[in-house]
Amino acid sequence: MSFVIIARDKAEGTLRRRNRAAHLDYVATRQDLIIYAGPLIEQGRMIGSLFVFDLDTREAVDAYCAADPYFTAPIFESIEIYESRWMVPERKPGALATEAQKARADAG
């Protein structure tokens, strides 16, 4: 199952800089849990983080966050967590066509 975190930094940004090396060290040892992650950037400045996880449960996401220096510092003003599904690119050929067929049937 996929989970998405959109986290926006507190306004001043110094906590991100102070905790960045420890955060990157932590992430480097857990790359197998992450589909994609990186900074949110606005006008050339890091303003938050985006994570897409491949984890079985919300509890697993919470456990990851409980030890990540970015979440424990805490550097974020707001954190949104959503469950998602991997659609594109297809993990299995034909998955989008199958999903489109289901959507047509559901539309009536």
Backbone as CSV, one residue per row, in Angstrom:
resi,resn,N_x,N_y,N_z,CA_x,CA_y,CA_z,C_x,C_y,C_z
1,MET,0.848,-1.167,0.000,0.000,0.000,0.000,0.896,1.234,0.000
2,SER,0.439,2.264,-0.630,1.211,3.504,-0.690,0.622,4.539,0.264
3,PHE,1.507,5.292,0.873,1.114,6.421,1.716,1.911,7.635,1.270
4,VAL,1.252,8.787,1.263,1.868,10.043,0.851,1.873,10.989,2.046
5,ILE,3.017,11.612,2.267,3.115,12.656,3.283,3.513,13.946,2.586
6,ILE,2.745,14.998,2.858,3.075,16.347,2.416,3.280,17.155,3.685
7,ALA,4.511,17.608,3.899,4.846,18.312,5.130,5.448,19.671,4.801
8,ARG,4.897,20.708,5.406,5.387,22.071,5.162,6.197,22.550,6.361
9,ASP,7.349,23.137,6.059,8.249,23.626,7.104,7.647,24.784,7.884
10,LYS,8.156,24.951,9.108,7.890,26.172,9.854,8.556,27.312,9.099
11,ALA,8.096,28.508,9.271,8.485,29.652,8.442,9.983,29.937,8.371
12,GLU,10.699,29.890,9.467,12.083,30.367,9.433,13.051,29.426,8.730
13,GLY,12.862,28.121,8.761,13.694,27.195,8.004,15.002,26.764,8.634
14,THR,15.382,27.312,9.787,16.670,26.920,10.380,16.645,25.497,10.906
15,LEU,15.510,25.011,11.366,15.432,23.635,11.861,15.718,22.626,10.754
16,ARG,15.267,22.910,9.544,15.557,22.024,8.410,17.072,21.923,8.207
17,ARG,17.741,23.047,8.163,19.192,23.042,7.942,19.925,22.304,9.064
18,ARG,19.524,22.523,10.301,20.178,21.880,11.445,19.985,20.371,11.471
19,ASN,18.873,19.885,10.960,18.543,18.459,11.045,18.701,17.712,9.730
20,ARG,19.113,18.397,8.677,19.156,17.782,7.346,20.127,16.604,7.264
21,ALA,21.329,16.730,7.781,22.313,15.639,7.692,21.802,14.407,8.428
22,ALA,21.265,14.583,9.635,20.742,13.449,10.403,19.547,12.812,9.685
23,HIS,18.690,13.638,9.086,17.551,13.130,8.324,18.029,12.303,7.135
24,LEU,18.997,12.820,6.376,19.496,12.095,5.205,20.178,10.787,5.609
25,ASP,20.907,10.791,6.728,21.492,9.547,7.228,20.402,8.530,7.562
26,TYR,19.330,8.978,8.193,18.214,8.103,8.557,17.548,7.529,7.305
27,VAL,17.249,8.399,6.350,16.592,7.972,5.106,17.469,6.978,4.341
28,ALA,18.769,7.199,4.327,19.685,6.332,3.568,19.592,4.873,4.018
29,THR,19.242,4.641,5.269,19.152,3.265,5.771,17.755,2.679,5.632
30,ARG,16.821,3.443,5.063,15.436,2.985,4.934,14.875,3.195,3.528
31,GLN,15.745,3.246,2.544,15.314,3.517,1.176,14.335,2.485,0.637
32,ASP,14.397,1.260,1.152,13.497,0.211,0.669,12.041,0.493,1.013
33,LEU,11.773,1.396,1.935,10.408,1.742,2.336,9.820,2.862,1.489
34,ILE,10.691,3.542,0.741,10.300,4.789,0.078,10.262,4.606,-1.432
35,ILE,9.124,4.966,-2.029,8.991,4.964,-3.488,9.653,6.223,-4.051
36,TYR,9.377,7.341,-3.402,9.907,8.629,-3.838,9.874,9.572,-2.645
37,ALA,10.868,10.420,-2.536,10.878,11.460,-1.515,11.785,12.584,-1.962
38,GLY,11.490,13.774,-1.494,12.330,14.914,-1.809,11.744,16.188,-1.243
39,PRO,12.479,17.278,-1.384,12.011,18.556,-0.844,10.921,19.170,-1.717
40,LEU,10.047,19.922,-1.075,9.137,20.808,-1.800,9.889,22.120,-1.964
41,ILE,9.910,22.638,-3.169,10.723,23.820,-3.464,9.827,24.914,-4.031
42,GLU,10.001,26.101,-3.498,9.260,27.266,-3.974,10.252,28.406,-4.172
43,GLN,10.313,28.919,-5.367,11.234,30.007,-5.712,12.669,29.690,-5.278
44,GLY,13.081,28.430,-5.536,14.444,28.005,-5.261,14.752,27.686,-3.811
45,ARG,13.756,27.760,-2.939,13.971,27.540,-1.502,13.171,26.327,-1.031
46,MET,13.806,25.464,-0.215,13.100,24.310,0.338,12.075,24.791,1.359
47,ILE,10.819,24.370,1.159,9.741,24.814,2.057,9.012,23.644,2.714
48,GLY,9.431,22.436,2.414,8.763,21.282,2.988,9.310,20.013,2.372
49,SER,8.596,18.917,2.629,9.025,17.611,2.137,7.839,16.817,1.617
50,LEU,8.138,15.955,0.648,7.164,15.022,0.095,7.746,13.623,0.229
51,PHE,6.945,12.705,0.763,7.343,11.306,0.876,6.241,10.449,0.278
52,VAL,6.621,9.440,-0.485,5.683,8.407,-0.946,6.259,7.079,-0.479
53,PHE,5.542,6.422,0.417,6.003,5.181,1.036,5.300,3.975,0.459
54,ASP,5.989,2.847,0.459,5.401,1.542,0.149,5.418,0.754,1.462
55,LEU,4.354,0.908,2.246,4.254,0.278,3.563,2.885,-0.370,3.723
56,ASP,2.808,-1.363,4.590,1.565,-2.132,4.751,0.483,-1.405,5.538
57,THR,0.887,-0.574,6.502,-0.100,0.036,7.388,0.254,1.485,7.710
58,ARG,-0.740,2.200,8.175,-0.528,3.574,8.654,0.396,3.550,9.875
59,GLU,0.288,2.503,10.684,1.148,2.376,11.854,2.628,2.307,11.448
60,ALA,2.914,1.672,10.323,4.290,1.599,9.829,4.786,2.987,9.419
61,VAL,3.912,3.792,8.839,4.264,5.179,8.495,4.560,5.958,9.773
62,ASP,3.693,5.799,10.758,3.879,6.501,12.028,5.195,6.092,12.693
63,ALA,5.542,4.800,12.619,6.791,4.318,13.205,7.995,4.938,12.489
64,TYR,7.936,5.039,11.162,9.004,5.691,10.404,9.171,7.136,10.885
65,CYS,8.063,7.851,10.950,8.104,9.266,11.325,8.594,9.463,12.761
66,ALA,8.281,8.528,13.639,8.664,8.651,15.048,10.175,8.653,15.248
67,ALA,10.930,8.199,14.246,12.388,8.150,14.371,13.120,9.049,13.380
68,ASP,12.424,9.636,12.414,13.060,10.511,11.428,13.316,11.879,12.063
69,PRO,14.562,12.361,12.050,14.884,13.650,12.665,14.043,14.826,12.169
70,TYR,13.590,14.786,10.940,12.729,15.871,10.463,11.400,15.900,11.219
71,PHE,10.905,14.753,11.613,9.631,14.705,12.319,9.809,14.864,13.823
72,THR,10.951,14.446,14.339,11.168,14.540,15.783,11.691,15.902,16.203
73,ALA,12.191,16.709,15.283,12.800,17.998,15.635,11.828,18.971,16.313
74,PRO,10.625,19.188,15.952,9.988,18.988,14.659,10.171,20.217,13.775
75,ILE,10.433,19.976,12.495,10.654,21.107,11.589,9.374,21.546,10.886
76,PHE,8.315,20.720,10.961,7.145,20.971,10.127,6.049,21.753,10.842
77,GLU,5.482,22.696,10.107,4.318,23.461,10.551,3.055,22.617,10.401
78,SER,2.993,21.878,9.278,1.829,21.029,9.023,2.268,19.735,8.350
79,ILE,1.530,18.662,8.643,1.805,17.350,8.068,0.484,16.739,7.635
80,GLU,0.400,16.371,6.363,-0.777,15.682,5.833,-0.347,14.286,5.405
81,ILE,-1.130,13.273,5.788,-0.816,11.894,5.430,-2.041,11.298,4.756
82,TYR,-1.819,10.710,3.576,-2.904,10.123,2.790,-2.524,8.706,2.364
83,GLU,-3.508,7.854,2.305,-3.332,6.546,1.670,-3.518,6.763,0.176
84,SER,-2.773,6.015,-0.622,-2.857,6.165,-2.071,-2.682,4.802,-2.729
85,ARG,-2.808,4.779,-4.041,-2.524,3.573,-4.821,-1.593,3.941,-5.960
86,TRP,-0.630,3.084,-6.219,0.304,3.280,-7.324,-0.437,2.938,-8.612
87,MET,-0.583,3.936,-9.485,-1.283,3.730,-10.757,-0.334,3.858,-11.953
88,VAL,0.516,4.884,-11.941,1.359,5.186,-13.097,2.780,5.436,-12.613
89,PRO,3.785,4.895,-13.266,3.662,3.909,-14.336,3.118,2.592,-13.788
90,GLU,2.490,1.852,-14.674,1.874,0.595,-14.285,2.900,-0.354,-13.677
91,ARG,2.531,-0.962,-12.572,3.375,-2.013,-12.000,3.118,-3.324,-12.733
92,LYS,1.870,-3.503,-13.182,1.496,-4.685,-13.962,0.925,-4.204,-15.291
93,PRO,1.449,-4.675,-16.410,0.920,-4.251,-17.704,-0.594,-4.509,-17.785
94,GLY,-1.295,-3.514,-18.291,-2.736,-3.633,-18.444,-3.536,-3.143,-17.249
95,ALA,-2.873,-2.740,-16.190,-3.585,-2.294,-14.983,-4.438,-1.055,-15.246
96,LEU,-3.934,-0.110,-16.032,-4.715,1.092,-16.330,-5.935,0.763,-17.177
97,ALA,-5.785,-0.137,-18.145,-6.922,-0.538,-18.970,-7.990,-1.219,-18.113
98,THR,-7.569,-2.059,-17.181,-8.512,-2.719,-16.276,-9.223,-1.695,-15.407
99,GLU,-8.480,-0.728,-14.892,-9.066,0.323,-14.056,-10.045,1.182,-14.858
100,ALA,-9.711,1.489,-16.116,-10.606,2.266,-16.983,-11.893,1.494,-17.249
101,GLN,-11.779,0.197,-17.451,-12.958,-0.638,-17.684,-13.861,-0.636,-16.447
102,LYS,-13.273,-0.739,-15.266,-14.058,-0.679,-14.020,-14.728,0.677,-13.875
103,ALA,-14.022,1.740,-14.234,-14.584,3.086,-14.136,-15.771,3.258,-15.070
104,ARG,-15.667,2.696,-16.295,-16.798,2.776,-17.228,-18.000,2.015,-16.682
105,ALA,-17.766,0.849,-16.101,-18.868,0.051,-15.536,-19.497,0.785,-14.356
106,ASP,-18.691,1.415,-13.513,-19.207,2.137,-12.354,-19.980,3.388,-12.754
107,ALA,-19.613,3.966,-13.911,-20.280,5.188,-14.380,-21.672,4.906,-14.922
108,GLY,-21.925,3.620,-15.187,-23.268,3.239,-15.638,-23.343,3.201,-17.094
